[in-house]
Amino acid sequence: MKRPVRVLVAKVGLDGHDRGAKVIATALRDAGMEVIYTGLRQTPEMVVNAALQEDVDAIGISILSGAHMTVFPKVIEMMKEKGMDDVLLTGGGIIPEDDMKTLNEMGVGKLFAPGTPTSEIADYIKGWVKANRNF
């Protein structure tokens, strides 16, 4: 029997608004995924280390603070250093379109704006994992 997709959902930095992250975590769980929610005020190091320990298929970062151009590049750099090339880094929040494109070019997966249907996010993660992970 194959295991469910494992996703780590994180809030990085000083952003204290976690309602959206909790909604996403619940929606992904309801879509059949195993979800690890790290809680508020995580550092990029904490997120990557937790993802390694939990053997996740994807990391989802919720960010509303405006620090996305610092947080995502730091996380993707640490993931590359640790050989996590087959783990999806995705996320969402208040991220301008131009910044989304720049982050995608750096290796970050699709990013989602507020109001995106949770089913679209779940389908994207499942599709990416199916195409990029061996299980």
DOVEXTOR-458293 format. One record per residue (C-alpha): x, z, y; residue number from 0. Coordinates in pm, whole numbers, m for minus. Layout:
BEGIN
       u       w       v  num
       X       Z       Y  NUM
...
This chain:
BEGIN
       u       w       v  num
       0       0       0    0
     143     m89     338    1
     167     180     598    2
     m20     165     929    3
     152      39    1242    4
     329     332    1411    5
     322     348    1792    6
     483     598    2026    7
     289     638    2353    8
     486     796    2638    9
     465     894    3003   10
     810     868    3161   11
     923    1040    3479   12
     731    1256    3720   13
     401    1069    3692   14
     152    1341    3600   15
    m150    1122    3533   16
    m197    1087    3159   17
    m565    1007    3119   18
    m499     636    3067   19
    m222     706    2814   20
    m457     933    2619   21
    m732     667    2625   22
    m486     408    2492   23
    m350     648    2228   24
    m704     718    2105   25
    m797     348    2106   26
    m487     255    1905   27
    m560     533    1656   28
    m919     410    1628   29
    m777      60    1561   30
    m600     199    1253   31
    m258     273    1397   32
     m61     591    1362   33
       4     719    1716   34
     263     966    1837   35
     192    1083    2193   36
     494    1244    2359   37
     313    1398    2655   38
     411    1405    3021   39
     745    1390    3200   40
     960    1229    2933   41
    1300    1080    3006   42
    1395     736    2872   43
    1640     916    2638   44
    1364    1140    2501   45
    1137     841    2440   46
    1399     633    2257   47
    1518     929    2048   48
    1160    1018    1951   49
    1093     654    1860   50
    1402     651    1636   51
    1309     981    1468   52
     949     871    1412   53
    1050     522    1286   54
     795     353    1510   55
     711     m16    1528   56
     628      m7    1897   57
     678     202    2210   58
     406     197    2474   59
     491     338    2816   60
     221     420    3068   61
     352     416    3423   62
     166     457    3750   63
     446     602    3964   64
     609     276    4077   65
     927     351    3880   66
     868      69    3628   67
    1173    m132    3743   68
    1391     169    3660   69
    1217     306    3351   70
    1162     m11    3144   71
    1518    m152    3191   72
    1667     188    3098   73
    1452     215    2785   74
    1521    m144    2672   75
    1896     m92    2731   76
    1895     225    2519   77
    1690      54    2247   78
    1947    m228    2231   79
    2234      25    2214   80
    2066     192    1916   81
    1992    m138    1735   82
    1616    m116    1784   83
    1581    m493    1825   84
    1279    m504    1596   85
    1079    m244    1792   86
     831    m362    2053   87
     853    m212    2402   88
     522    m260    2580   89
     322     m68    2832   90
      99     m76    3129   91
      m6      68    3458   92
      31     m32    3818   93
     294    m308    3786   94
     298    m612    4019   95
     281    m954    3849   96
     633   m1054    3964   97
     779    m732    3823   98
     596    m793    3494   99
     762   m1135    3467  100
    1107    m989    3544  101
    1061    m717    3284  102
     941    m970    3024  103
    1258   m1173    3086  104
    1463    m858    3017  105
    1301    m823    2675  106
    1001    m602    2750  107
     686    m718    2572  108
     353    m792    2733  109
     250    m544    3003  110
    m111    m454    3071  111
    m290    m382    3397  112
    m554    m111    3433  113
    m889    m229    3301  114
    m746    m435    3014  115
    m976    m400    2711  116
    m813    m163    2463  117
    m890    m408    2182  118
    m666    m665    2353  119
    m378    m415    2358  120
    m432    m317    1994  121
    m449    m682    1885  122
    m129    m763    2073  123
      64    m475    1912  124
     m64    m554    1562  125
      17    m925    1606  126
     367    m856    1737  127
     445    m613    1457  128
     316    m854    1192  129
     535   m1133    1334  130
     849    m927    1398  131
     868    m640    1147  132
     921    m666     772  133
     639    m474     608  134
